Amino acid sequence: MTPAKIIAYVVIAVAAASGAAPLAAKPPRPWLGMGAIVRGESEGGRFLYVAHAPPDTPAHRSGLRPGDLVTAIDGRKIVFRDDLDMMEFTSRLRIGSTLKLRVVRAGKQRDLQLRVGTLPPAYEQRWVESLQRARDARSRADRPR
């Protein structure tokens, strides 16, 4: 038995003896690999402004670049009310599935395909913080004035 297995067994045995619930592995989160901001057009339409799409991310591999405007996903116009809607949409995606994006870059329309990736563990805390900021922003926007 390897030292790592011995340690794992000891940790599980100690947790069981203490009555503590075993640590459940978090399911992997879907990841698009871009920073996008929900924006509205003057005609009332909505789009995603791609603020960044770092190299070696699903967004960058699909061809998305900073400054791109995503106007439709899988043939449907963007209807996200805010960043929270976008995050909730992303969290429901299936890892490995492909999204068809309608994109405007420098005034020209193009179609791209983005394969949904898995959020790297190093980004988990940033995702949780972004989700909380989006929830706070929604809460402020929903307050009566």
N, C-alpha and C positions, 0 to 999 in steps of 0.2 A: 504494500500500500504506500502511495506517495505521501510526502509530508503535507501537500495541499489537501489531499483527501482526508487525512487524519484531522487536520485543522477544521475542515468542513464538518466532519462528524462530531467533533468536540463542540463546535458552535451550535449545531442543531441539538445535541444532547443537553447542553446548558440551557438553551432557550426552552426546550421541552420541560426540563426539570423546574425551571423558574415559573412555568405557566405562561410565558410570553407567547404571543401568536407568532408563528413563523413569518419571516419576511417574504412577502409576495413579490415576485419579479414584476416590474412595471412592463406593461405591454409596449412594444415599440410604437413610437409616434410617427405618423406620416410627415414627410418633409418636402417642401418645394425648393428650399435653398435660396430664397430671395427675400429681400426686404421690400414690401409693397405697401403702398398707402392708397386707401379707397378715396377716390375723388369723384366730383360730379361735374358734368358739362353744363353749359348755360342752357342747353335745350332740355335738361333734366335727366340725360343719360348718365351712367356711371362708368367708371373705368378704374383699373389699378395702375398706379404710377409705380414703375419698378425703380426703387431708390438704389438698390444694389443687388448684384447677382455674382457673388464671388466665384473665382475659378474652382473647379472640382466640386460643383454643386449641381443638383438636378436642373436648376434654372439655367445656369451657365451652359451646361452640356446641351440643353434644348436650343440654345441660340439666343436666349433673352439677354439683354444688356441694359445697364442703367439708362434711364430716360425713356425706355419703351413704355407704351401704353397698352395694357391688355384690355380689350373691349368686349371679348366674349370667351367663354370656356365651354367646350363641347357644344358649340353652336348656340349657346344661350347667352344673352346679354348679361353683363354684370349687374346684379341687383343688390349687392351687399350694401347694407345701410351704413356700416362702419367697419373698423378693423376687427371688432369682436365677431361680426358675421363672417369675415374672411377666415379668422382663426378657427371658428366652429366648422366651417365648410372643410377646411384643410384637415381637421381632426377626424372627419368622417370618411376621408379618402382611403382607398385600399393601397397599401404599399405594393409597388410594382405595376400598378395600373398606369395608363397613359391618358393624359389630358390633351385635348386639342385646343390650342390657344390662338385667338385672332389678335394680332398685335399691330400697332401702328408705330413705325419708327421713321423719323424724319419725313413725316407726311405720307409715307407709303405703307400700305397694308400688306401683311404677310401672315402666313399660318405656320405655327410651330407645334411640335409635339413634345410634351414634357412628361417624363417617366417619374412617378412619385417615388421618392426615396425614403430612407429611414433616418429620423433625427439622430445625429450623433450624440452620445451621452454628454460630451463636452458642452453641448448647446442646451441641455435640459433646463438648467437654472435660468438661462436667458429667456427660454420659451415661457416658463412659469411666470417670470416677472413681466413679460410682454402681455401675457394673458390677464394678469392682474391690472396692468395699466389700461388695457382695453375695457375691462369690466368697470373700472373706476370712471373712465371717460363716458361710457354708456350711462352709468348711474347719474353722472352730472348732467348729461344731455336730456335725460328723462325727467329730471326734477321740474316741477311747475315753477314758472317764473313769476 
